[in-house]
Amino acid sequence: MSNEELNKLIAIKKMDLEECEQELNTRYYPSIVRIAMMNYIVILQKQLEEYSNNRINF
């Protein structure tokens, strides 16, 4: 994966993470949906960390 592609992927993941966090904090969702959203947020954060580490290694 090129550095440019990695940067685009990181930008998309960051936007998705911000949107998901905002939705979780501003709207009411049943607890099962909130748990799923929080799990997705954790996954996104781990992916961003992994991608950022890969970008540093380029």
NORCORVEN-V383381 format. One line per field, one symbol per residue. ss: DSSP state (H for helix, E for strand, C for the rest). A space follows every 10 residues. Layout:
ss->???
This chain:
ss->CCHHHHHHHH HHHHHHHHHH HHHHHHCCCC HHHHHHHHHH HHHHHHHHHH HHHHHHCC
